[in-house]
Amino acid sequence: MKNDRRRVLKSTALALSSLFAPLALRAQATAQAPVKLALIESLSGAFANTGEAVYRNLLWAVERVNARGGVRTAAGPRPLALLRYDSKGQNEEALSALRSALDDGASFVLQGNSSATAAALLDAINKHNERAPGQRVLFLNYAAVDPALTNEKCSFWHFRFDAHADMRMAALMQVIKDDKAVSSAYLIGQDYSFGQAVLREARRQLAAQRPDMQIVGDELHPVGRIKDFLPYAAKIKASGAQAVITGNWGNDLTLLVKAAREVGFEGRFYTFYGNALGAPAAIGDAGIGRVVAVAEWLPNLPGAQNEAFYQAFRQRFPRPADDYLHLRMQLMVEALAQAMAQAGSSEAVAVAERLARVSVSLYGQSGQMRAADHQFQQPLVVGVMERQGAPGVKFDVEGSGYGFRVVRQIAATQAELPTSCRMLRPG
């Protein structure tokens, strides 16, 4: 009798075990389900190199978070998964990619290489989050620097981790205002919101800080469609300009500086992005002491921690062509991981509330999000192109033999600018 009872109890236990085991496995799988980050960028076409450079930076950041066990949440540790979506450099393609990312269960959208695309995505995300409160997402912006995105177009769902165009121009102007050898400048940029903002701010700040400087050219050109910049370069040289001020990026910058070299332009280039993606190699020796770039970080920034940071990236991506490291993208992923851990989940509102006040550091560099407009505040640096091996230039760029010597460091408090944001929070 006892043996029969034991058999019944054992059989019942096995049945219950088989019933609840799938539930336990599903709960475990849910706890370990990755948090999906959707990268929406140009991964083909004229600006594919910029998209791939971003992907490498974000991949490295995600790998670092996952190597330490992922993000700890109330449901247990969760890894990050970086998903790629190709916008092909077109706003409509980016919006289609956003729909795919939402269908795939992405919690966070990452984009930056085009302020026009960022504006389109932000508008779509605002509308989606209002329509689908159970599937809200946050937009993490690492490079779209039209000032409007954290001013009149600011959004609770959007966080910018790059200094916006006015902040970058103010940093550049700290060098321009002291460059008394330059008395005339040619302004040229890409014809969309960002390029227009750069030239507008250049005019304003030159009038305020260098009223003696003559603007001898001021023009915009189509984005990503100019294959031959020689006519533009010829106009720059003919104008007698001693300097060019431009926010151009990607191939639009590389082709511009190549053309300037070909026509024999010997003036200076004050740039937002002249420190990589082929620009130094394109201009060659003509850029030594003449090409100036502003960034949140440069490889030759003094300090052992900065060198260790750069060396770690180069060990992960040793090909010279892959040498394009952005500190802000690393800080962005670290900030997200920190905010998720504090919120205990990946739910958009909970993470946004923490992310709005996040303070994060990595390799001795740090930054803090400003809650009023979700504009990240961080130090900026200005560097001038020199040959590798010159004083202050231990590292070159992309194997070009040219690197950037840091000539000005701007503290976060000095780089900060006021905002006109009137942010509406979800009810």
Secondary structure as GFF3:
##gff-version 3
##sequence-region A 1 427
A	DSSP	alpha_helix	2	32	.	.	.	ID=ss1
A	DSSP	beta_strand	35	41	.	.	.	ID=ss2
A	DSSP	alpha_helix	48	67	.	.	.	ID=ss3
A	DSSP	beta_strand	71	73	.	.	.	ID=ss4
A	DSSP	beta_strand	76	78	.	.	.	ID=ss5
A	DSSP	beta_strand	80	86	.	.	.	ID=ss6
A	DSSP	alpha_helix	91	103	.	.	.	ID=ss7
A	DSSP	beta_strand	108	111	.	.	.	ID=ss8
A	DSSP	alpha_helix	115	131	.	.	.	ID=ss9
A	DSSP	three_ten_helix	133	135	.	.	.	ID=ss10
A	DSSP	beta_strand	138	141	.	.	.	ID=ss11
A	DSSP	three_ten_helix	147	150	.	.	.	ID=ss12
A	DSSP	beta_strand	158	160	.	.	.	ID=ss13
A	DSSP	alpha_helix	165	176	.	.	.	ID=ss14
A	DSSP	beta_strand	184	190	.	.	.	ID=ss15
A	DSSP	alpha_helix	193	209	.	.	.	ID=ss16
A	DSSP	beta_strand	214	221	.	.	.	ID=ss17
A	DSSP	alpha_helix	230	238	.	.	.	ID=ss18
A	DSSP	beta_strand	243	246	.	.	.	ID=ss19
A	DSSP	alpha_helix	251	262	.	.	.	ID=ss20
A	DSSP	beta_strand	268	271	.	.	.	ID=ss21
A	DSSP	alpha_helix	279	283	.	.	.	ID=ss22
A	DSSP	three_ten_helix	284	287	.	.	.	ID=ss23
A	DSSP	beta_strand	291	295	.	.	.	ID=ss24
A	DSSP	alpha_helix	304	316	.	.	.	ID=ss25
A	DSSP	three_ten_helix	320	322	.	.	.	ID=ss26
A	DSSP	alpha_helix	327	343	.	.	.	ID=ss27
A	DSSP	alpha_helix	348	355	.	.	.	ID=ss28
A	DSSP	beta_strand	359	362	.	.	.	ID=ss29
A	DSSP	beta_strand	365	370	.	.	.	ID=ss30
A	DSSP	beta_strand	375	377	.	.	.	ID=ss31
A	DSSP	beta_strand	380	387	.	.	.	ID=ss32
A	DSSP	beta_strand	402	410	.	.	.	ID=ss33
A	DSSP	alpha_helix	412	415	.	.	.	ID=ss34
###
